Amino acid sequence: MVRYWLNPNQVYLSGLKNSQFNLADARSLCLMECPVPSEDGLNWVCDYPEGDIRLTMDDWINRDYDYYEFLTPEMRNTSLQLQGPCYPVIFPSVNANFYGYAQVAAKVIGEVQALIIFPILPYVILAVFYMFWFSAALHLFSSGQILRNDCGGNCCSFDLKSNKINCDNCCGYRVHYTRNIGISILFHLFGCYWATQFIIACSSTVIAGSVASYYWARGEISIAITGKGFSKASAIATGLIMNNILRIGKVNVIGDVILYLGKLCVSLFCALFAFLMLDTHKYKSAHNKISSPLFPVLVTWGLGYIVATLFFAVVEMSIDTIILSFCQDAEEHQGTAQCAPPLLMETLDGQGEMQRLTHSS
């Protein structure tokens, strides 16, 4: 399918959602060499004819013909071998579906406004848990047996590297942990990780339930969405993802990367703020002196990442729930979603129409 562009601005206008060209999900790209065909393949080509072309906008929109018929036999042969000729191409945007899911997620958060402040609840629960956890950790790390080092003359040893006698290990004290205390410390560290992930998972489940209820508000609530246990629900979700991997794979990758970068930026900003605060004169002298800011900065970075995860989980779980709900809806209704919000259907229908037109060309 070939259409003339009267000027470069029309390339931009054709990608606008409400433009008269009806190519809202298309993006244009001018190529000097033949591209490597992807799974979608080349869909549209636009020819820039020589000379001044005088066409009205309506004439341009209605202009449609098979460019391949106008090629010479040699050019047809090279075109079939993807060796040329090459022209600017229009192709459906890879990110169109992601924007559709993100828009619906934003609309859900706007209508279910409790989701905006909901992360405060798991944050408070985690804060209380960490207070008890650090208290128990201090007791565990201080429960070792304090042993006095040997202060006799035999404690010194000759250091070959410095070529002198080293008595650094003489006298002083050291902490000795029994085997049971060592196991308890490891269990305590694992318990911190497990409890943190459990609280985050509980909050994510509440968010997913709110978004799923919004999605299925116009139809029956799917048992696979709300009535299965963790193992069964995980198996169903994995099956849905595998069956729709081409449809949602790109969306998930793009969304996860963007959200991960957001969480990383927030946590790094917290770590930078902690470092700048500890670098002031107050923490370099007297009783407040910090020997090394490394540990406080790392703790701040970890806590900042956890808090950012709680708040970003609202958007992340909203998008993931909408994706899985859409796949479940489509699978239950022979490939056509019946309960999807109008905004999502409008976006996906526009993308599907674009692909239908391009493949038919």
N, C-alpha and C positions, 0 to 999 in steps of 0.2 A: 504494500500500500504506500503510495507516494503522495505527498502534498507539498506545495511550494510555500516557503517562508518568505514573506515580502520584506521583512527586516528582522534583525536579531532580537528586537524587543518582543516579537511574537513568540519566540522560543520560550521566553520567560512567561508571557501571558498564558500560553497554552498549559502551563503547569499549575495555574491558580485553580482553586476548587470551584469557584463560581464563574469561571470564564465560559464563553460561548463555544469554545473548542471541545469541551467535555473530555479533557485529558488530565483530570485532576491528579491521577496517580502516575503520570508519565514524567520522565526526566529526559532532557536532551543532552547529547554529548557528541562533539565533533571529533572524528577519528581520522588520523593521517594514514594509518595502516589498518589492515583487516584485523578485527578482534578475534580472540580465541572463543569459540562458541561455548556457552555455558549450558546449564541444564534447561534454562528458559529459552535459549537461542536468540538470534536476532529477530526482532519483531517488525520494526518499522524503519524505513530509510527515507530521508528527505533529500531531494535533488536541488542544488542551487544552480539554476540555469544562467547562462551568460546573457548579458544585456539587461535592459530595463523591462521588467514584467509589470504590466498594468492590470491588476485584478482587484476587484472589490473583496471585502472581507468575507462576504457570503459566498462569492465565487470560489475563494480559496478553500473555505470549509467544505464545500460540495465537490471540490475537485478530487477525484479518486481514480487511479488507473494502475495497471500492472506495469511497473517499471521494467521488469525482466523482458517483456516483449520487445522493448526498444533497444536491447543490447545486441551487439554484433555477435556472431557465433563464437569468436575468440573470447570476447568478454563474458559470454555465458559460461564458457568452459572454465575460465579462471574464477568466476564467481562461485561455481559449484564446488571448486576446490579450495574455496575460501582464500583466494589469492588476489582478489580485487574484482572490479573497482570498488573502492570504499567511499562511503558518503556519511554525512552526519546521521546518527541513528537516534530514535526515541525508544525507550524501553520502560517497562513498569518499574516503579521504585521498590527496592527491596525492603525499605523501611515503612512502607505504607501500612502493613498490618500492625507493626509495632505502634505506630502513631494512633491507630484505631483503638487498640487495647489500652494504650496509655490515656487516651481521651475518656474512654468509658471508666477507667479506674479513677481518674480525677473527678468525673461526675458522681461516681459512687461515694467518694470521700466527701464531696460537697454536700450530698444529700444525707448521708449518714455521718453527721458532723461529730458524733461521739468518737469516731475513729481517730480524729485529729488529736484529741487529748487522751485517748485510751493508753498510749505507751507510757504515760506517767504512772499508771498503776503497776505494771511489771517493773518499772524503774524503781519505785518505792520498795516493792517486795525484794528486788535484788539488793538495794541499799541496806535494808535490814538484815538480809541474809549475809552480806559481806561483813557487816559489823560483827555478827556472831562468828563468822568464819575466820576473820583475822584474829579475834580474841582467842579462839581455839588454836589457831596456828601459832600464836605467841606462846601459849602454854605448852604445845607440843615441842616447839623448837627450844624451849628453855627447860625441858624436862630431862635433858641428858645429864650424865654424871660428869661433874667437873673434876678433872685429874690434874695433879701437879706434875710438871715435867721434872725430869731428873736434874738435880742441881749439883751433882758430883762432878769431879774432874773428868770422868769418862764420857761426859755428854758432848764434849767438843770433838770436832772432826776436822781433818785437813781438807780444804776445798781446793781441788786441782785447778779449777777455772780461775779463781782469784789468787791462787798460789799463797794461801794463808790459812790459818786455823779459824774455823767458823764456830762460834758459840751461840748462835742465834736461838737454837732450840733448847738452850740451857735455861732452867728455871721457868717461870711463867706457868700458864695453865692452858688446858685444852678441854674441849667438850667431847665426851664419848657417848654415842647413842647405842643402846642395845638393839638387837635384831627386831624386837617387837615395836620399839619406838620408830625405827626406820620404816617398817611396814605401815605403821599408823600414819606417818608423814606422807608416804606415797598414796595411801588410801584417801587421806584428807585432800590432797591435790586433785586426785581423780574425782572426788565428791564435789569439789568446787566446779569442775568442768561439767559434770553430769547435771548438777542442780541448775547451773546457768543455762544450759541447753534445754532443760526441762521447762524452766520458766519462759524462755523465749518461744519454745514450741507451743506452750499453752496459750500465750498471747497470739501467736500466729494462727492457731486453730480458731480462736474467737474472731479474729479479723476475717479469716476465710469463711467462717459461718455467716458473718454479716454480709459479706460480698456475695456469697452464694445465694443467700436469701433474697438479695436484691435482684440477682440474675434470674432466679426461678420464680419471681413474684407473679409472673403471668402464666405459669404452668405448674404442673405437679412437681413436688420436690423429689429429686432423684434419690433413690435409696443408696445408689453407689456414691453419692456425694455426701450424704448426711447420716447414713445408717450402718456403716460398716466399721469394723475394728481397724486398728492401725495396720496390721499385716495385710488384711484383705483389701483395705483401701489403697495401700501402697502398691499392691499387685494390679489393681484396677487402674490406678493412675499411671503406672509404668506401661500397661497395655495401651492406654489412650495415647500416651506420648509416642510409643513406637509406631502405632497405627497412623499417627498424624505428624511424624517426624519432619516431613518436608514442609508441612504447613506451619508448624510452630517452632521448628528448630532455630531458624534465623531470628525469630522474635525473641526467644528466650536468651540467646547468646547476646544480642544487642542490649536487651533490658538488663541482664545480669552484669554486663560490663559497665553500663552507665551507673547502675545502683552501687556496684562495688567501688567505682571511682568516687562516688559521692561519700560513701562511708569512710573511705581511705582519707579523703580530703578533710573531713570533720575530725577524725582521730588524729591526723598529723597536725592540724591546727591546734588541737588541745595539747599535744606534746610540745609544740613550739611555744605555746603560751606558758606551759609549766617550766620549760627551760629558761625562757626570758625572765620569769619571776624568780627562779632560783639563782639566776646570774646577777641579781642585784646585790647591793652592799649589805643588805639586811641578813642575807644567808651566807655571807662570806666572813663573818666575824662574830665574836662573842659566843653566846650559848646557842645561837641559831645557825652556827656554821655547818654547812653541808660539805662533807669530804668529797663526794662525787654526786653529780645530778643524774647519773645514768639510771639508777634504779627508780627514783621518783618519776622520771620522764617516761620510762617504760611502763610503769604502773598507770600513769595518766593516759598514755597512748592506749593501753589495753582497755581501761574503763571507758575512755572516749569512744573506742570502737564498739564496745558492747552497747552503750547508750545510743550511738548512731544506728546500730543494727535494730534496736527496738523501734525507733521512729521510722527508719526506712522500710521496716518490715510491713508497715501499713501499705505503702505503695507496692512493694514487691509481692506481698501476698494477694493484694487486690488484682494485680496483673496476672499472676499465676492462676488464681482462682477463676478469673474470667476466661483465661485460655482453656483450662481443663473443663470448665462448665460448657464452653462453646463446643469443644470436641465431644463431650458426653451428649450434649443436645443434638449435635449433628449425627452422632452414631445411633441414637435412639430413633431418629426420624429420617432414616435412609439418606443421610448426607446433607440434609437441609435443616439448619437450626430453626426451631419454632419459637423459642422463648428468649432469644437474644434481644438486648435493648435496641431500640431503633437507631441510635447513634452508631453502634457497632455494626449493625446490618448495613447501614448506609455506607460506611467505610469499606466493608468487605465486598458489598455488591459493586461498588465503584471499581475496586481492584479486580474483581472477577470479570466485569464487563470489559475492562481494559485488556485483560488477557484473552478474552474471547475474541475481541476485535483483532488483536494483533496476531493471534494464531490463525484466524480465518483469512488473514491477508497472505 
